Amino acid sequence: MKLGIFDSGAGGLSVLKSIIESRIFDSIIYYGDTARLPYGTKDPQSIINFSLEALDFFNSQKIDMLVVACNTASAHALKAMQSKSKIPIIGVIEPGIKALQNKITNQDARILILATKATIQSGQYQDRLKALGYKNLYAIAPSLFVPLVEENIFDGKILEEVMSFYFKPIDFIPDAIILGCTHFPLLANAISQYFQNKSILIHSGEAIVDFIKHKIPTQNTSTTTLKFFASSDVESLKKTARKWLDLPNYSFLKT
């Protein structure tokens, strides 16, 4: 099985990490549209256009399945991508919601949704959770989290101040927190500690692995071949991947 993973930049590496550890796929192609990140501040039509261009790239790679790791692209462009492709294309929103359902059965639970502005404005998480009967939903867009992760700031005073800025208005401890941006799992420990380690965190990478295992017959492969592509700044993606994933010398190519 050959998998493609699409993200607006390096954030999808958090999803890639979980998929590598699952040992499901023999070969993985990762493409980050680093020339146009972040998607979270773009208008919906631009997100759709960029995502369809990425799909054209993946069509040339002869993959068996595509994971849209970017929550923003999943929210706005997934249907358009699926309509233009014969291969299965999976976004991260549906798996994240299913993961929450498996862990939180109390529909009165307080659920905090953290995502980009574009994802929050799409209402994808809120509308789907409401349809399932969940009542207490709180959605915020902590936009500064993304550049902090890009600068490899995963803890410390700066992050604490930024979390306080966004979370101070929340006068309760959430029962569950959806990390609705691929950058946010890199801050999972800090976010959990802020809420006294009492909240269940829903991680896109873990959710997508469980979702795939229920969708297709899976195998355990001893090795996974990885190739990395980027629309620009390949060296930055290469550096980030090796730091976040502790990867040996895989192939980093510019499209």
N, C-alpha and C positions, 0 to 999 in steps of 0.2 A: 504493500500500500504506500502510495506517495501522497503526502499531504502538503497543501499550501497554507501559509499563515500570512494574513494581510493586516497591517496596522499603519496608522498615520506616521509612525516613527519607531522609537525604541520601546515604547510602553508594552507592546505585544510580546516582548521577551519574557514577561512574567507568565503569559499563557504558554509560550514555547517551553519554558522550564518545566511546567507541570506535564506537558505532553511528552517531552523527552523522558521524564522520570516514569511515565506510564508504560513506556516500551511497546507502544502499539504499532508505530509506523517504522518502516524500513528507511524511508527517505522523507526529508522535510525541506521545503523551500520557504524561506522567510523573506518577505518584501516589506520594507518600510518606506513610506512616501515622505522621506525626510525633507524633501525640497519644499513641502507645503504644510508641514505641521505648524501649529496644532490644528486639527480639524474642529476641535471643540468651540472655536470662536467663529467658524465659517458659516455662511448661509446654507440652508438645506440643499439648494440646487447645485452649489459648488461641491458639496460633499458627495452628492450623487455622481456628478461628472468625474471627480477624481477617482471615485471607487470603481466606476465603469472602466476607466483607463487602466486601473490596477488589474481588473478582471481580464482585459486584453493581454496583459503581460502573463498572467497565470495560464491563460488558454494556450500560450506557446510552450508552456512547461509540461504539458500532458500529465497533470495531477489527477488523482482519483477523488479528492475532496478538498474543499477550501473552508478554512475557518477565518471568519472576519473577527479578528481579536479586538478591534477598535469598537468601543461601545457607541461612539458617535456615528460611525459608519453603519453599525448594526441598526441603530435607531432610524436613520434616514435613508440608507441606500440598499439595505438587504433585499427588499422585494424587487427593486430594479435590477440588482445583480442576479438574483435567482431567475428572473424572467429572460435573461440574456445568456444563460448557461445550461448545459446538459448535465453537469456534474453537481453533486450535492454541495450546497453552500450553507454553512451554519454560522449564525451570529452568536454573540455571547449573552444577549439579554434573556432569551428563553431558557437557556441552561441555568442562568443565575436565579431566575424566578423558581424553576423546578428545585434547585438546591435549597432555596429558602423554604419552599413548601415542605421539603423532607425534614427540615430542622425546626421549623416553627409551625406548629399546628394550631396554636391559639390565635384566632383571627383578631383578637383585641390587642395583640402584641404591638409594641411600639417599634416601628421600623424606620430607620434612618437611611436614606438613599444619598450617596455621595457620587456625583458625576459631573461631567463638563456642562457648561451652560447649554450647549446644543442638545445634549442628551436629556437634561432636565426639561427644557422647553418642548421637546418632542412628546413628553408625557408617556413614553413607552412603559417605563417601570411603574409609574403611578397608575395608569389606566389598567394595565394587566393585573396588578395586585388588587386593585379595587374590584375588578371583575371576579376575582377569586374570593372576595369577601373580607379582605384585610381592610381595616378601617383607619388605623392610626399611622398615617404615612407622613413623613417629614423629608422633604427633598431640598438639598442645598448644593451649590456649585462652588467648591473650594478651589477656585482657579489657580491660586498660587501654589498648590500642591505639585502641579505638573513641572514648573520650572525648578522647584526645589529638588524633585527627583532627578531631573535632567542634570542638576549640579551635584548629584550624589550626596545630597543632604538628607539623611534618613533618621537623624536624631539631633539632639542638642537644642540650644536656646532659641535659635531662629525658628526652627520647626515648632517648638513649644509656643512661641508667640503667635505664629500663624494659626496653629490649631485653636488657641484661645480666642483669636479674632473671629474664627468661623463658628466655633462650638459654644462660645459663652452664652449666646441666646438660648441654647438648648438646656433647659432646666430639669432634665431627666436623664437617666441612663437607658439607652435604647436596648431592646431585647435582641435586635439584630441590626447589623450595619451592612448594606450592600456596597461593595467597593466597585462602583460602576464606571471605572476608568482603569485601563490597564496599568497606569502608573501607580495607582493607589495601593496595590498589594505590597509595594516596596516600603510603604509607610505603615503596614499593618500592625507591627509591634507598637509603634508610637501611638497610633489611633486607639488600639486596644487598651494600652496603659492609661491614656487620657480618661477613658471611661471605666477605669478601675478593673479592667480585664473581666468585666461582667457581661459584655455583649458578644453575641455570635457574629463572626465576620464571614461574609459570603464573598469568596474569591473567584474571579472569572476563570482562572486557569484550572482550579480544582473542579469547578462546575462543568466546564466544557469536557474534561476527561470523562467524568461520570456520564455525561450526555452522550458522548460518542460511543462509549461502551454499551449503552443501551440501544444504540441505533444500528451498529454494524457488528459482525463477527470480529472479535479482536484476537490478537496473537501477542506473544511475548517475543520480541526480537532482541537478539544479543547486542546488536550495534545499530545505530541510527546515523545515516549519512545526512549531513546538514549543509545547505548552501544559503548564503545571505546575499540579498540584493537590496540596493537603496537607490532612490531617485537622485540623491546628492549626498555629499559628506559621508562617504563610505568609511573613512577612517574613524569618524566619531561613532558610527554604529558598531564597527569592529571593536573599538575600545570599550564601549558600553556593554556589549555582549560578553566579552571576556571577563569583565568585572562582575557583572550581575550573575552570570551563569557559570563562571569558572571553566570556560571552554578551552580546549587545546586548539591547535591550528586547523580551523575549518576554513572553508573557502568563502571569501568576502568579495563579491563582484558588483560592479556598478552597472545598472541597466542602461 
